[in-house]
């Protein structure tokens, strides 16, 4: 099985952080740096690079820092679990226990994200109401676009990429600044990284597999001790056993507010965690 995983970087200083199991992707000459990973992912699709291997993907130069695993471990995970259309790893698995889905999480940190997301998803002709997107746990949740897909996945998901390309050329508001761990960033990359999980959540024809975390790895993915303690409390409650969507949403609305306020206060006091940088 041939697996080509590219690793995006856009500055010489970032080359030292590249993983030897991945293929360096020099994005320093990008005409649209505000696209972040969308630019090179779109290039891989439009240039049909995904056809040159059984599985293809693109990771950030922050892959090792965010996931705490080596690229070789992720590739081994793919090789040991054949037969899926797409494999992924969520670098922030703890967040799935604090927010109903990625859009709800995003709205806390990037006000207006859900409105932009709904508008985009309507134009793509995929969904009319962003509030109808179901619960996303770690079986479908993936931040940072850390995914690797086969040719079928790329050919289908690529249709979304092309539609999104058309939309962002006329939607300049998507690039207004919003919160980022390092200061500020355009809104667009936070919207884009949520499309992958949305695509999985609403498409029953895709066979996908998420990299599994042990309980200890899950706890250690937390950014600070108070968050760890809150996660343990939530895990013990088994909230997702609730089958009523509206009750479940209300439960997560309370948890989300508590987590956001807790995190915001911690970041203000101690700065952002190194694992996000």
C-alpha positions in Angstrom: 0.0 0.0 0.0 1.4 3.4 -1.0 0.7 6.2 1.4 1.7 9.7 0.5 1.3 12.1 3.3 2.5 15.7 2.6 3.5 18.1 5.3 2.8 21.8 4.8 5.3 24.4 5.8 5.7 28.0 4.7 8.9 29.3 6.4 12.4 28.0 6.6 12.3 27.9 10.4 9.5 25.3 10.3 11.5 22.7 8.4 13.1 21.4 11.6 9.6 20.4 12.8 8.8 18.3 9.8 8.3 14.5 10.3 10.6 12.2 8.4 7.7 9.9 7.5 5.9 12.7 5.6 6.8 14.4 2.3 7.7 18.1 2.8 5.4 20.5 1.0 6.8 24.0 0.6 4.0 26.5 0.7 6.2 29.6 1.1 5.3 30.9 -2.3 1.5 30.7 -1.8 -0.5 33.5 -3.3 -3.1 33.0 -0.6 -1.4 32.3 2.8 -4.7 33.1 4.5 -6.1 29.9 3.1 -3.8 27.9 5.4 -4.1 24.1 4.7 -7.0 24.6 2.2 -4.5 25.9 -0.4 -2.2 22.9 -0.6 -5.1 20.4 -0.1 -6.9 22.1 -3.1 -3.7 21.9 -5.1 -3.3 18.2 -4.4 -6.8 17.7 -5.7 -6.6 20.0 -8.8 -3.2 18.6 -9.7 -4.5 15.0 -9.3 -1.7 14.2 -6.9 -4.0 12.0 -4.9 -4.0 9.6 -7.9 -0.3 8.8 -7.4 -0.9 6.7 -4.3 -3.4 4.5 -2.6 -3.9 7.1 0.2 -3.0 10.7 0.2 -3.3 13.5 2.8 -1.7 16.7 4.0 -0.6 17.6 7.5 0.5 20.8 9.2 4.1 21.2 10.3 2.6 21.1 13.8 1.5 17.5 13.5 3.9 16.0 16.1 3.3 18.8 18.6 -0.5 18.6 18.3 -0.9 14.8 18.3 2.0 13.7 20.4 2.7 10.8 18.0 5.2 10.3 15.2 4.1 10.2 11.6 5.3 6.6 11.4 2.8 5.6 14.1 -0.1 7.1 12.2 1.0 5.4 9.0 1.3 2.1 10.9 -2.3 2.6 12.2 -3.5 2.9 8.5 -1.6 -0.2 7.4 -2.9 -2.3 10.3 -6.5 -1.3 9.6 -7.1 -1.8 5.8 -10.3 -1.3 4.0 -11.4 2.2 4.9 -11.9 5.2 2.6 -10.3 7.7 5.0 -8.3 7.7 8.2 -7.8 10.6 10.6 -6.5 11.7 13.9 -8.1 14.3 16.1 -5.4 16.3 17.8 -7.8 17.6 20.4 -9.9 14.6 21.4 -10.9 16.1 24.8 -13.0 18.8 23.0 -15.6 16.2 21.9 -16.6 15.8 25.5 -17.1 19.5 26.1 -19.1 20.5 23.0 -22.0 18.9 21.1 -20.1 19.2 17.8 -17.3 21.2 16.1 -19.6 24.0 15.1 -20.8 24.6 18.6 -17.2 24.6 19.8 -16.2 27.0 17.1 -19.0 29.5 17.9 -17.7 30.0 21.4 -14.2 30.9 20.2 -15.1 32.5 16.8 -18.3 34.4 17.0 -20.3 34.2 13.8 -18.7 31.0 12.6 -22.0 29.1 12.6 -23.7 31.7 10.4 -20.8 31.6 7.9 -20.8 27.8 8.0 -24.6 27.6 7.4 -24.2 30.0 4.4 -21.4 27.9 2.9 -23.1 24.6 3.5 -26.3 26.0 1.8 -24.3 27.1 -1.2 -22.6 23.8 -1.4 -26.1 22.3 -1.4 -25.4 20.0 1.5 -27.5 21.2 4.4 -29.9 24.1 5.1 -29.7 24.4 8.9 -26.4 24.1 10.7 -28.3 23.3 13.9 -29.4 20.0 12.4 -25.8 18.7 12.2 -25.7 15.8 14.6 -23.6 15.1 17.7 -19.9 14.6 16.8 -17.9 12.4 19.0 -14.3 11.1 18.4 -15.6 8.7 15.8 -16.2 11.6 13.4 -14.5 14.6 14.9 -11.2 15.8 13.4 -9.7 19.2 13.9 -6.7 20.5 11.9 -7.5 18.5 8.7 -5.3 15.6 9.9 -6.9 13.0 7.4 -5.6 10.7 4.7 -8.1 9.5 2.0 -8.2 7.0 -0.9 -8.9 8.0 -4.5 -12.7 7.6 -4.1 -12.7 9.9 -1.0 -10.6 12.5 -2.8 -12.7 12.5 -5.9 -15.9 13.0 -4.0 -14.7 15.4 -1.3 -12.9 17.3 -4.0 -16.2 18.4 -5.4 -16.7 20.3 -2.1 -13.3 21.8 -2.4 -14.0 23.2 -5.9 -17.3 24.7 -4.7 -15.7 26.2 -1.7 -13.0 27.7 -3.9 -15.7 29.5 -5.9 -17.5 30.7 -2.8 -14.5 32.2 -1.0 -13.5 34.3 -4.0 -16.7 36.4 -3.4 -17.1 36.0 0.4 -14.3 38.3 1.6 -15.9 38.5 5.1 -14.7 34.9 5.6 -11.2 36.4 6.1 -11.8 38.8 8.8 -9.7 38.2 11.9 -10.9 36.1 14.8 -9.3 34.5 17.9 -6.3 32.3 17.5 -3.9 30.7 20.0 -1.1 32.8 18.6 -3.1 36.1 18.5 -5.5 36.3 15.6 -6.2 34.5 12.3 -8.7 34.8 9.5 -12.1 33.1 10.1 -11.8 30.9 7.1 -9.4 28.2 8.2 -11.6 27.5 11.3 -14.6 27.0 9.0 -12.7 24.8 6.6 -11.4 22.4 9.3 -15.0 21.7 10.3 -16.2 20.7 6.9 -14.4 17.4 7.0 -16.2 16.1 10.1 -19.5 17.6 8.8 -18.9 15.6 5.5 -18.4 12.4 7.5 -21.4 13.1 9.8 -23.9 13.5 7.0 -22.5 10.9 4.5 -23.4 7.3 5.1 -21.4 6.0 2.1 -18.0 6.6 3.6 -16.0 4.1 5.5 -13.8 6.0 8.0 -11.7 5.3 11.0 -10.4 7.5 13.7 -7.0 7.0 15.4 -7.9 5.6 18.9 -6.7 7.2 22.1 -6.3 5.3 25.4 -8.0 6.8 28.5 -4.7 8.1 29.7 -3.9 9.7 26.3 -7.3 11.3 26.3 -6.8 12.8 29.8 -3.3 14.0 28.9 -4.6 15.8 25.8 -6.1 18.4 28.1 -4.4 21.8 28.2 -4.5 22.3 32.0 -5.3 20.5 35.2 -8.7 22.0 35.8 -9.7 20.8 32.3 -8.5 17.3 33.1 -10.6 17.2 36.3 -13.6 18.5 34.4 -13.1 15.8 31.7 -12.9 13.0 34.3 -16.2 14.2 35.8 -17.9 14.3 32.4 -16.6 10.8 31.5 -18.1 9.4 34.7 -21.5 10.8 33.8 -21.7 9.0 30.4 -23.8 11.9 29.0 -23.9 10.4 25.5 -26.1 7.6 26.7 -28.9 10.1 26.5 -30.9 9.4 23.3 -33.0 12.5 23.1 -31.2 15.0 20.9 -32.7 18.1 22.6 -31.9 16.9 26.1 -28.4 16.1 24.9 -27.9 19.5 23.4 -29.1 21.2 26.6 -26.6 19.1 28.6 -23.8 20.1 26.3 -24.8 23.8 26.3 -24.1 23.9 30.0 -20.9 21.9 29.8 -19.7 24.1 26.9 -20.3 27.3 28.7 -18.4 26.1 31.7 -15.5 24.8 29.6 -15.2 28.0 27.6 -15.2 30.2 30.7 -12.7 27.9 32.4 -10.4 27.8 29.4 -10.6 31.6 28.7 -9.6 32.4 32.3 -6.8 29.9 32.2 -5.4 31.3 28.9 -5.6 34.8 30.2 -3.7 33.9 33.3 -1.2 31.4 31.9 -1.0 32.0 28.2 -1.9 29.5 25.4 -0.6 25.9 25.7 2.6 25.1 23.8 0.9 22.1 22.1 -1.2 24.5 20.0 1.8 26.4 18.6 
